[in-house]
Each structure stands twice: as C-alpha cells, then as structure tokens.
Amino acid sequence: MSQSRLILFRLRPDETEYLREQLGVGGFQQKFFAETSRLDLRTGEIALNDAELGKIVRYCSYGPGGFQSVLKKIFLRSIEDMLHGHREK
C-alpha cells in the first residue's frame, strides 16, 4: 500500500487559536484533532494526508452545524486558497 502525500497548511493566528480552543471541547472534536499528530500549534502548521483533508471537506459540505462550523472557521480559507492556487509568500 502506498503512503499518502502530506499537504501543509499554514493557519493564521486566529485560526490556530480557535483550533487550540477546540482541543478540549466535545468527544468527537477531541478525537478528530487528536488523530492529526502533525499539528504544530506554535507555528500554526498542520500537515494533512489525503484522507484527513477529504474528511474535512466532507464535513464542511454537510451544511450548518456545530462541528461543521468549527472546521469551516479553521480550514475553509486555507482550502479555498489551495484550490485557487494561492500561495503564502
């Protein structure tokens, strides 16, 4: 089985802080973010594999909801930038 490539996201300070606040909230959020061991809260960098990114995109597309809103607030800007080819300079 081949390894999935990692995609690096650099979260803004406000997105990183919001993610940090979610780490102690709710069982599902705790499990979701705990599975992502490639998270550096100090720098705001998170490396996601294809499956993790796909899971985030699916949850964001489900419509309004508590956890969906959390993921959108943290990742939507970065995902849109990636899809539109924007790169942080």
Buried (B, 14 or more C-beta within 10 A) or exposed (E): EEEEEEBEBBBEEEBBBBBEEBEEEEEEBEEBBEEBEEBEEEEBBBBBBEEBBEBBBEBBEEEEEEBBBBBBBBBBBBBEBBEEEEEEE
